[in-house]
Amino acid sequence: MDHGVFTTARLLQLGATASQIRRAVRVGDLARLRPGWYARADADPAVVAAVRTGGVLGCVSALRAHGAWVAPGHDSLHIRTSKSLRGSVSRSCRGDGPPAPTEYAVDPVDVALGCALRCMTDEHWIAACDSVLESGLAHRADIVSVLGPRGRKLLDKCDERSQSGTESLVRVRLRALNFAVIVQPRIAGVGRVDLRVGRLLIECDSKSHHTSLENYQKDRHRDRNALVRGWLKMRLTDDDTLFGWEESLEAIRGVTLPERHRIRGRDRPW
């Protein structure tokens, strides 16, 4: 994905000649951002801003540009520069080890994840990495190669089965509190659910996937079937997880601490 910004080398690779590039600049088809870098009129504004400043779109901003899930609160422009351009921007994101070359207007996903370790909380990074793995934007082998010891420990906590960023956050937070969390279990008569803690089934609902009439009806049928089979069911909205976690956690504890959720011998719902 080029995002509408190209190096001279990339334009030549695509079949343009030097004279065609100069003419495209003259007539306004391309804008020269800095020596060796050009943008189409419809180029991504964030990418244009990063390249014009002297770097490339990196870190959290690159993850978002690639389509990975990024938690709220990371709205500033994240720019990465090569070693030779390190002084050209006031603050450059960087990962562990020597800086990777700035060959593309938007950093590759693995490079972006390496940088994001310094700009995201652990749980936000894990959620973003879950999204990357689930969507196939990068593989573990690619990611681990750019990580230091801390990043590798966090990568071990990632799970490509996660279906949403908020599901990832709930899993990480509950496991940090020593809850035994099962990811994406298949429940007889109900189907696959996001998370299970004993008898408690947790669904992390987003507006985009659960507000259509069809999905709304399916969700209610699943909830009814779960109840009939002896499961407890809790639905958490994005806001419940992102902005109301303390209250959500209190509700989860209210169900689990009295051991209402625990499964014993003959009480098993399956």
C-alpha positions as CSV (number, residue, x, y, z in Angstrom):
1,M,0.0,0.0,0.0
2,D,1.6,3.3,-1.1
3,H,-0.7,5.8,0.5
4,G,0.0,8.1,-2.4
5,V,3.5,9.0,-1.4
6,F,6.5,7.7,-3.4
7,T,10.3,7.9,-3.5
8,T,12.0,8.6,-6.8
9,A,13.3,5.1,-6.9
10,R,9.7,3.7,-6.4
11,L,8.4,5.9,-9.3
12,L,11.1,4.7,-11.6
13,Q,10.3,1.1,-10.5
14,L,6.7,1.7,-11.5
15,G,7.8,2.7,-15.0
16,A,8.1,6.5,-14.8
17,T,11.0,8.3,-16.3
18,A,12.9,11.2,-14.7
19,S,11.4,13.6,-17.3
20,Q,7.9,12.3,-16.7
21,I,8.4,12.9,-12.9
22,R,9.5,16.5,-13.5
23,R,6.6,17.1,-15.8
24,A,4.1,15.6,-13.3
25,V,5.5,18.1,-10.7
26,R,5.1,21.0,-13.2
27,V,1.5,20.3,-14.0
28,G,0.5,19.5,-10.4
29,D,0.0,15.7,-10.7
30,L,2.7,15.2,-8.2
31,A,3.9,17.4,-5.3
32,R,7.6,17.4,-4.3
33,L,7.6,16.9,-0.5
34,R,11.4,16.9,0.0
35,P,14.3,15.7,-2.2
36,G,13.5,12.3,-3.5
37,W,9.9,12.1,-2.2
38,Y,6.7,12.9,-4.1
39,A,3.0,12.8,-3.4
40,R,-0.2,12.5,-5.4
41,A,-3.0,15.0,-4.8
42,D,-5.1,12.3,-3.1
43,A,-2.2,11.1,-0.8
44,D,-2.9,10.4,2.9
45,P,-2.5,13.8,4.7
46,A,-0.8,12.1,7.7
47,V,1.8,10.4,5.5
48,V,2.4,13.7,3.6
49,A,3.0,15.5,6.8
50,A,5.4,12.9,8.1
51,V,7.5,12.8,4.9
52,R,7.4,16.6,4.5
53,T,8.7,16.9,8.1
54,G,11.7,14.8,7.2
55,G,10.8,11.3,8.2
56,V,8.2,8.6,7.4
57,L,4.9,7.7,9.1
58,G,5.9,5.3,11.9
59,C,5.0,3.7,15.2
60,V,1.4,4.0,16.3
61,S,0.4,6.2,13.2
62,A,1.8,3.5,10.9
63,L,-0.1,0.8,12.6
64,R,-3.4,2.7,12.2
65,A,-2.6,3.4,8.5
66,H,-2.1,-0.3,8.0
67,G,-5.5,-1.0,9.5
68,A,-4.5,-2.4,12.9
69,W,-6.6,-1.6,15.9
70,V,-5.3,1.2,18.0
71,A,-6.7,2.2,21.3
72,P,-8.0,5.8,21.8
73,G,-5.5,8.3,23.1
74,H,-2.9,7.9,20.4
75,D,-3.9,10.7,18.0
76,S,-0.7,12.6,17.6
77,L,1.5,12.1,14.5
78,H,4.2,9.6,15.1
79,I,7.2,10.0,12.8
80,R,10.3,7.9,12.4
81,T,13.6,9.0,10.8
82,S,16.6,7.2,9.7
83,K,19.9,7.7,11.5
84,S,21.1,10.2,8.9
85,L,17.9,12.3,9.4
86,R,17.6,11.9,13.2
87,G,18.0,15.6,13.8
88,S,15.6,16.7,11.2
89,V,12.5,16.4,13.4
90,S,12.0,17.4,17.0
91,R,11.0,13.9,18.2
92,S,11.5,10.7,16.3
93,C,10.0,7.4,17.4
94,R,12.5,4.5,17.5
95,G,12.6,0.9,18.4
96,D,15.3,-1.3,19.9
97,G,18.6,-1.6,18.0
98,P,19.8,0.5,15.1
99,P,17.2,2.5,13.1
100,A,15.8,0.7,10.1
101,P,16.1,2.4,6.7
102,T,13.3,4.8,5.8
103,E,12.5,3.1,2.4
104,Y,8.7,3.5,2.5
105,A,6.5,6.5,3.3
106,V,4.8,4.3,5.9
107,D,6.9,1.9,8.0
108,P,6.2,-1.8,7.6
109,V,4.1,-3.3,10.4
110,D,6.9,-5.1,12.2
111,V,9.0,-1.9,12.3
112,A,6.0,0.1,13.5
113,L,5.3,-2.4,16.3
114,G,8.9,-2.2,17.4
115,C,8.7,1.5,17.8
116,A,5.2,1.5,19.4
117,L,6.6,-0.3,22.4
118,R,8.0,3.1,23.5
119,C,4.8,5.0,22.8
120,M,2.0,2.7,24.0
121,T,1.2,1.0,27.3
122,D,1.8,-2.7,27.5
123,E,-1.9,-3.5,27.2
124,H,-2.5,-1.2,24.3
125,W,0.6,-2.7,22.5
126,I,-0.7,-6.2,23.1
127,A,-4.1,-5.3,21.7
128,A,-2.6,-3.7,18.6
129,C,-0.3,-6.7,18.1
130,D,-3.3,-9.1,18.5
131,S,-5.0,-7.1,15.7
132,V,-1.9,-7.4,13.5
133,L,-1.7,-11.2,14.0
134,E,-5.4,-11.8,13.6
135,S,-5.6,-9.9,10.4
136,G,-2.4,-11.4,8.9
137,L,-0.7,-8.0,8.6
138,A,2.5,-9.6,10.0
139,H,3.6,-12.9,11.5
140,R,5.2,-13.6,14.9
141,A,8.5,-14.5,13.3
142,D,8.6,-11.0,11.6
143,I,7.7,-9.2,14.7
144,V,10.0,-11.0,17.1
145,S,13.0,-10.1,15.0
146,V,12.6,-6.4,15.8
147,L,11.9,-6.8,19.5
148,G,14.2,-6.7,22.5
149,P,13.6,-8.7,25.8
150,R,10.6,-6.6,27.0
151,G,8.9,-6.8,23.6
152,R,9.3,-10.5,23.4
153,K,7.7,-11.0,26.8
154,L,4.7,-9.0,25.6
155,L,4.6,-10.9,22.4
156,D,4.2,-14.1,24.4
157,K,1.0,-12.6,25.9
158,C,-0.5,-11.9,22.4
159,D,-3.2,-14.1,21.0
160,E,-4.2,-14.0,17.3
161,R,-7.6,-15.5,18.1
162,S,-8.7,-12.2,19.6
163,Q,-11.5,-10.7,17.5
164,S,-11.4,-7.1,18.7
165,G,-9.1,-4.7,20.5
166,T,-11.4,-4.5,23.5
167,E,-11.5,-8.3,23.8
168,S,-7.7,-8.2,24.0
169,L,-7.8,-5.6,26.7
170,V,-10.3,-7.5,28.8
171,R,-8.3,-10.7,28.5
172,V,-5.0,-9.0,29.4
173,R,-6.5,-7.2,32.4
174,L,-8.3,-10.2,33.8
175,R,-5.3,-12.4,33.5
176,A,-3.2,-9.8,35.2
177,L,-5.6,-10.2,38.1
178,N,-5.1,-14.0,38.0
179,F,-8.5,-14.9,36.4
180,A,-8.3,-18.1,34.3
181,V,-9.5,-16.8,30.9
182,I,-10.2,-19.0,28.0
183,V,-10.2,-17.3,24.6
184,Q,-12.8,-17.9,21.9
185,P,-14.2,-21.1,23.3
186,R,-17.0,-22.9,21.4
187,I,-20.0,-23.5,23.6
188,A,-22.5,-26.2,22.8
189,G,-25.8,-24.7,21.7
190,V,-24.4,-21.2,21.8
191,G,-21.4,-21.1,19.4
192,R,-18.2,-19.3,19.8
193,V,-17.9,-16.6,22.4
194,D,-15.2,-14.1,23.1
195,L,-14.0,-15.1,26.6
196,R,-14.9,-17.6,29.3
197,V,-14.1,-17.4,33.0
198,G,-15.5,-20.5,34.6
199,R,-19.3,-20.4,34.0
200,L,-19.2,-16.7,33.0
201,L,-19.2,-16.0,29.2
202,I,-18.0,-12.5,28.3
203,E,-18.9,-10.9,25.0
204,C,-17.1,-7.7,23.9
205,D,-19.6,-5.9,21.7
206,S,-18.8,-3.2,19.3
207,K,-21.4,-1.0,17.7
208,S,-20.3,-1.9,14.2
209,H,-20.8,-5.6,14.6
210,H,-23.7,-5.9,17.0
211,T,-26.3,-3.1,16.3
212,S,-27.7,-4.4,13.0
213,L,-31.2,-6.1,13.4
214,E,-29.8,-9.5,12.3
215,N,-26.9,-9.5,14.7
216,Y,-29.1,-8.1,17.5
217,Q,-31.5,-11.0,17.1
218,K,-28.7,-13.6,16.9
219,D,-27.1,-12.2,20.0
220,R,-30.3,-12.5,22.0
221,H,-30.9,-16.0,20.8
222,R,-27.4,-16.9,21.8
223,D,-27.9,-15.3,25.2
224,R,-31.1,-17.2,25.8
225,N,-29.5,-20.5,24.8
226,A,-26.6,-19.9,27.1
227,L,-28.9,-19.2,30.0
228,V,-31.0,-22.3,29.4
229,R,-27.8,-24.4,29.4
230,G,-26.7,-22.9,32.8
231,W,-24.1,-20.3,31.6
232,L,-23.9,-16.8,33.0
233,K,-23.6,-14.2,30.2
234,M,-22.1,-10.7,30.3
235,R,-21.9,-8.2,27.5
236,L,-19.3,-5.4,27.6
237,T,-19.5,-2.5,25.1
238,D,-16.4,-0.7,23.9
239,D,-17.1,2.1,26.3
240,D,-17.4,-0.3,29.2
241,T,-13.9,-1.5,28.5
242,L,-12.2,1.7,27.4
243,F,-13.8,4.3,29.7
244,G,-15.7,2.4,32.4
245,W,-13.4,-0.5,33.2
246,E,-13.5,-0.1,37.0
247,E,-17.3,-0.5,37.0
248,S,-17.1,-3.4,34.5
249,L,-14.5,-5.2,36.7
250,E,-16.6,-4.7,39.7
251,A,-19.5,-6.4,37.9
252,I,-17.2,-9.3,36.8
253,R,-16.0,-9.7,40.4
254,G,-19.5,-9.5,41.7
255,V,-20.3,-12.6,39.6
256,T,-17.0,-14.5,40.1
257,L,-16.0,-13.8,43.7
258,P,-19.0,-15.5,45.3
259,E,-18.1,-18.5,43.1
260,R,-21.3,-18.3,41.2
261,H,-19.3,-18.9,38.0
262,R,-17.4,-21.9,39.1
263,I,-18.1,-25.2,37.4
264,R,-18.3,-28.3,39.6
265,G,-18.8,-31.9,38.6
266,R,-22.5,-32.5,37.9
267,D,-23.1,-28.8,37.3
268,R,-21.3,-28.8,34.0
269,P,-23.5,-27.2,31.3
270,W,-22.1,-29.4,28.5
